[in-house]
Amino acid sequence: MDHPRLLSLFILPMAITITVISVMIYALLAGFGAWVQPWIASLAGTYSGILGGFLAVLAGIAAIWFSLQTIGILIAWFSSPFNDRLALQTERACGVPDPEESWLILIHGFWLDFKKTLLALTAVILLTLFGLIPGIGVLAWFGMALVNAFVYLSYPLNRRQSGIRDGVLWILAHPTRALGFGISTTILFSIPVLNLFALPLAVVGGTLTYLRK
């Protein structure tokens, strides 16, 4: 709010988010829900007793939740060029000198985003499967928080030509900071309506998390 120019940069990432989520809702109303419901019912049918059925329903809910998180990661990549500009303006608002910028650097940054998105999606799939394990599956939620931290910390890191290894090392060097940011971002993406505003907020938050060491 202290920097109105940043608010204007929120528009395109939010527009992309609203478009993608609207398509998802339309797909659910158009018949995708007719597939999800029998799938959950079939899960319940493979267990005996009330407890087994309850666990099957929880597994279905967890799978759907992780799917929504996957959509959030894809949206972040779709709007990567706009998110990068928002992150750059955030750094300027904090008084950080502009790093070197050129078309080659921008293209390289987009390529890094692509590779990091593939890695993040692979991690989400593995976490989804791990999350279906009763008991210890709850650890997958913390893993998802670290994946979100990795995704949204990538904007200031990419601009400094830092690759996947550098991003992982940064998280390992600042575990509590990365986990705290990742948990808050994951919760924000899980709240209906608020998740429409989550993408630009996560980009700004990731940039501030990186800068304020």
Secondary structure, DSSP 8 states (H G I E B T S, - for coil): ---HHHHHHTHHHHHHHHHHHHHHHHHIIIIIHHHHHHHHHHHHHTS-HHHHHHHHHHHHHHHHHHHHHHHHHHHHHHTHHHHHHHHHHHHHHTT-------HHHHHHHHHHHHHHHHHHHHHHHHHHHHHTSTTGGGHHHHHHHHHHHHHHTHHHHHHTT--HHHHHHHHHHSHHHHHHHHHHHHHHHHSTTTHHHHHHHHHHHHHHHHH--
